[in-house]
Amino acid sequence: MRVATYRAGQENSWGVVRGDHVSDARELRDAPRTVRELLEATDHSRWLTALADPAARTFPLKEVQLLAPLEPRQDLIALGLNYGIHLDESKGVTMQTAPPKQPILFGKAASSVIGPDAEIRFDPKVTTEVDWEVELAVVIGRRGRDITTAAALEHVFGYTVANDVSARDLQFLDSRQWYRGKSLDTFGPLGPWIVTTDELGDARGLRLTLRVNRVTKQDASTDDLIFGIAEIIASASSGRTLHPGDVILTGTPEGVGFTRTPPEFLRGGDVVEAEVEGIGVLRNRVTVGPER
Ligand code: ZN
């Protein structure tokens, strides 16, 4: 099932995508108003079943504006260096050569999140080294702490695509400033929708690609993850409660801009497409200039 959040006219709604149409939660009496409220509800399956029903009223997708599939409950939990070849290509800057023994977790501000087709915007007075990172993102659907790897998937509602846009000049300033480099406004594209676990399971064997102006820059498989979804959830929930609506970015594979010779960074007018097989394409245009 594909669960999308969108703007229709002057109002936001959410629904289930079927083909090129999306249903409308506003049609259901007492339905949660947002996907995050849906996840926080004790039984979300009844709303989803009703909205997936072929009899549900729908909009053509082309008549609505897709938004980020949910408003994350708190800052995004992200992973560094979780693909072997990316670990290797980054070692000149990160000085890390051996695979990490545990997931390297860092935060990315929830305020950075934007939806499909929204602009990635940066001010060249703040950063001139803006880079891309396609990632599989996990959406938590059930609360838990000290979750075991065996139980981890029961806590996953579904998956979406993330572009962990990163200001490398800020990220690597004075050693490591990951939170700062990754948290600028508009640096957290998510979408185009959430695909539930009944379709994607543990998300193994999915191809991830990223294109800049239709040129492929990243092309890998989630099979190359050093830490899989269950291990990541076990680690992220160790001594810390995960809540419905939390989002975990699982790391990016090789092919980012800063490791290229010469390094490549995003410029105004670029179109970035991050894609994960079985989920969809997350497309954003880059604009350079101070905030409007
Ligand atoms: Zn990342």
Boltz pocket constraint, residues with backbone or C-beta under 6 A from the ligand:
constraints:
  - pocket:
      binder: B
      contacts: [[A, 78], [A, 79], [A, 80], [A, 133], [A, 135], [A, 164], [A, 249], [A, 251], [A, 252]]
      max_distance: 6.0
